[in-house]
Every structure is written in C-alpha cells, then in structure tokens.
C-alpha cells in the first residue's frame, strides 16, 4: 500500500519513523532543515517506555554502551541528606522496568548511523513547507526547486510545526507553562548510581547519569513572565540557582564553565485533537503532542509514534483507515503524558506538596509501562 514515504524532520520521532517504515520495505527519504543535522542541548533522561522503544528499534545495546541504563531514584533534601531511595531492580528486569540517561548528541548519532545503515535517503538543509496532495499521493516541493512524489508524508517537524499550521490553521498554538528548564553537564560523582532529585528548594533540581563519567542536571525554575536570558548571563544565573544545595552540588557549581553546555528552554506544551492527519500527510511527535519534561518521556513517545505508525500501515489496506487507527491508538496515551506533566509543573509552581506530584508521576509511569 505504501511504497514511498517522506519524513519531514530528522529528530528522534522522524528517525524512528524512518527506521520502522524502512523495515517494512518502504523506500524512505528523510529531510531535515539543518544542513548539518545537529542535536542541541545537554543530556536527556530516558524512562522505561523510551528504553523499550529503543530496544524495538534495535539501538538499546548502543545506548547501554554509550549512555547509562540503571534503575530507581534517590531523593535528597536541599542540604543533600537522603530522604528516600527505591529498592534494587533485578538484573534480568526488562527495559521498560529500567531508566537511564544519555547525551542528546550521542543519541542523535546512534539513530543517524542506524538510519543510514537502513538505506534511508537523507536530504539536509531542506525545510519542507509546501505539499500538494490528491487521493493517491503527495507532491513535496524542496527548497532547491526539486519536486518529488510520495505515497505518504510523515511530518515530525516539532512543537512549532509548520505542517500543523498549514493543515490545521485554527489549531491552538503551544502554551507556555510558567516554568523554564535549565540543563547542564557535569562530572559524575562515583556515588551517583541513579537519578537523584533535591526537594524543598525554590527550584526543582535533579541529576541523571549520562555516561560512565558524566551526568546532566536539570533545574526547573518558576518564570511566570517568560524572560529571555542573554548567553553571557546564563552561567551566572545557573550558579545562583545551585547555591543553596548541598552534597556534591557545590563541586558542580565550582566547575561551571564552557564545558557545562548550559541550555535553557521555556516549557511549552501542545496537544492537537484528532485527527492527526489530512489526506496522506500525518504528524507525529512534538508536532501533535509536545510535553514538558516532568515525565522524561518526550523522546520515548516520539519513538513509539514511529513504531506504531508502521504497525498500523502494515495492518490496513487503506491509508485513511491506517492513519485514523494510528491516532486512535496514540491519542489517549499522549494526552496522559502531556496533561499530567503540565499538572505536576503546576503543583511545583504553586508550592504544593511534592508527594502529590510524585504520586501522580508514579501512577502515570506505571500506566505507561503497559504495551504501546
């Protein structure tokens, strides 16, 4: 039914869809706007659902080798005293029962190598904004003047998706939550064998291993007026946010510098109501369900989208039915992640009981362990 497909967007979701469709024998072209196909940011947390999806894509062993895969969590006070830590997880536990972290650039490189090895045609420096379609296919116009026809177009062009704006011009714009997220990279202490969070401070601070010797920190700050931080101000601001914390945090603060890869992002969310397609153009990932990082599941959800899309295309003899089935299968799961992530952020900003937020997090993650 589908012999050719164009993937617009070369992030986790786009590359996952490319891999899953290529395994069906589809001739896939992946187009990315960045001529250098780069990934920006520091580290990324990967929960069990992400690890399961990466296992299904065939990259889990490389993530284990180049990132960090463990289990459990440790909670600390602002001073650094241990409040609680989860019990050990059996060595033979499946990927969905584990968690981990990896540098964004490393994950990107792993997926890029897998995409190229799968025979996917990669076109860079091509932001796809113009499509014309009929009942049998889609003609895509490339920035260099080339026109090409495909049986299917998959738009994985992010939270500010131009495809979404073109297909559904009346859809709601991404909404700012009132929080901003700082991320940095630092040397990993020998004692950090799992993600850790410091509770009770004016900001939410967490650390996650991303390799044998590195970790990344995330700092969630209440910034209701959505300020802009000049690059030369960012390290000093992060140092100020870290100042109240104990344990190994003073060493992290003292080591702040160019190698910290400081990154700031205002937290926004987007959840597009069904349908997620029009004709033979379907949207996946942040283009339809962008979430805040409270569930650490954005990458995993995007990877699941690519896998599920391929499964539904293989299971149906009609494109419209396949794309409708894809949305029906994914919407409630995406809604759960987006809405509960936003709610946890609201609890944090209001100074609510962190136990309520943790309970919601635990309940949601348990539901997400169910098959996708």
NORURBEL-V736421 format. One record per pair of residues at least 12 apart in sequence whose C-alpha atoms are under 6 Angstrom apart, sorted by the first residue. I is the first residue (numbers start at 0). GAP is how many residues later the second one is. D is the distance in whole Angstrom. If there is no record, write none. Layout:
# NORURBEL-V736421
<<I,GAP,D> <I,GAP,D>>
This chain:
# NORURBEL-V736421
<<1,149,6> <2,23,5> <3,22,6> <3,23,5> <3,24,6> <3,146,5> <3,147,5> <4,23,5> <4,145,5> <4,146,6> <4,147,5> <4,148,6> <5,22,6> <5,23,5> <5,24,6> <5,147,5> <6,23,5> <6,146,6> <6,147,5> <7,23,5> <7,147,5> <7,148,6> <8,22,6> <8,23,5> <8,147,5> <8,148,5> <9,22,5> <12,272,6> <12,289,4> <12,290,5> <13,142,5> <15,287,5> <15,290,5> <16,289,4> <19,287,6> <19,290,6> <20,289,6> <27,92,5> <28,91,6> <28,92,5> <28,93,6> <29,92,5> <30,92,5> <30,93,6> <30,95,6> <31,92,5> <31,94,5> <32,92,4> <32,93,4> <32,94,4> <33,91,5> <34,89,5> <34,90,4> <38,66,5> <40,222,6> <41,61,6> <41,142,6> <42,59,6> <42,60,4> <42,61,5> <42,173,5> <43,57,6> <43,58,6> <43,59,6> <43,60,6> <44,55,6> <44,56,4> <44,251,6> <45,53,6> <45,54,5> <45,55,5> <46,52,4> <47,47,6> <47,48,4> <47,49,5> <47,50,5> <47,51,5> <48,47,5> <48,251,6> <49,250,4> <50,44,6> <51,43,5> <51,44,5> <52,251,6> <66,35,4> <66,143,5> <66,144,4> <67,32,5> <67,33,5> <67,142,5> <67,143,5> <68,30,6> <68,31,4> <69,28,6> <69,29,6> <69,30,6> <70,27,5> <70,28,5> <71,14,5> <72,12,6> <72,13,6> <72,121,6> <72,122,5> <72,123,6> <73,122,5> <74,121,6> <74,122,5> <74,123,6> <75,122,5> <76,121,5> <76,122,5> <77,120,6> <77,123,6> <77,167,5> <78,166,5> <78,167,4> <79,166,5> <79,167,4> <100,108,6> <100,109,4> <101,108,4> <102,107,6> <125,17,6> <136,13,6> <136,14,4> <137,12,5> <151,128,5> <152,128,5> <153,127,6> <153,128,5> <153,129,6> <154,128,5> <155,128,5> <156,130,6> <157,128,5> <157,129,5> <158,127,5> <158,128,5> <158,131,6> <160,126,5> <173,94,6> <173,95,5> <173,96,5> <174,93,5> <174,94,5> <175,91,6> <175,92,4> <176,90,6> <176,91,6> <177,44,6> <177,45,5> <177,46,4> <178,42,5> <178,43,5> <178,44,5> <178,88,6> <179,40,6> <179,41,5> <179,85,6> <179,86,4> <179,87,5> <180,38,6> <180,39,5> <180,83,6> <180,84,5> <181,36,6> <181,37,5> <181,81,6> <181,82,5> <182,34,5> <182,35,5> <182,79,6> <182,80,5> <183,32,6> <183,33,5> <183,76,5> <183,77,6> <183,78,5> <184,30,6> <184,31,4> <184,75,5> <185,28,6> <185,29,6> <186,26,6> <186,27,5> <187,25,5> <187,26,5> <187,27,5> <194,12,6> <194,13,4> <202,17,6> <202,18,5> <203,15,6> <203,16,5> <204,13,6> <204,14,5> <205,12,5> <221,127,6> <238,14,6> <266,25,6> <268,21,5> <268,22,5> <269,19,5> <269,20,5> <270,17,6> <270,18,5> <271,16,5> <284,17,4> <290,47,5> <291,49,6> <293,47,5> <294,46,6> <308,17,6> <343,13,5>>
